[in-house]
């Protein structure tokens, strides 16, 4: 899953993709580089980020969806607003990636009747405050409980489980140890019965472990992606598509060499 941030305040991208054609061009390069899914975001959810209105989010998203809807890859939209979900699905989006796990009022209803894919993510708190001393008694079991509860809420509304992917939410209301415990326990999350998505590319966890600034976190991000896939992740959400595809091809060739 290639990350295409359409915001002026992304934590990870030195080039701001605020012009639709620039974002479309970057997304098409990701397709050439091997992206299976494109994830478009019109609102920054980095720690400390301020929310934007649904109108502003849609103003950023809709022209890019229009430019990419025939690119041959599913378009995932990273949003937590039910009104945005409805509009982007009508515009041709294929998946909704919700950092709030479809827990906002009206979110389940906005997606239940569609055929789109759904990514249910765990976040503790809100982006503005989530990294201010997050605490858990048992981070793995608490994240599992939340994800299972949201899957049950969606299926109770008529959503097929086959449409649902779950994401432990690395960096969303977790400190370094919380993140590492969740990554180490991904095989436990697989036991919930849903495909797992992991997004750790360029995040502060990589910086804390390596001491590297955002623009020098590629090696650490690749290591995290491979470790996630080895533990059962089916989708990795990344900024560096070509490099991640290369790393996965080599790892899979080695893993499958013995038949």
Buried (B, 14 or more C-beta within 10 A) or exposed (E): BBBBBBBEBBBBBEEBBEEBEBBBEBBBEBBEBBBEBBBBBBBBBBBEBEBBEBEEBBBBBBBBBEBBEEBEBBBBBBBBBBBBBBBBBEBEBBBBBBBBBBBBEEBBEBBBEBEBBBBBBBBBEBBEEBBEEBEBEEBBEBBBEBBBEBBEBBBEEEBEEEBBBBBBBBBBBBBEEBBBBBBEBBEBBBEBEBBBBBBBBBBBBBBEBBEBEBEEBBEBBBBBBBBBBEBBBEBBBBBBBBBBBBBBEEBEEEEEEEE
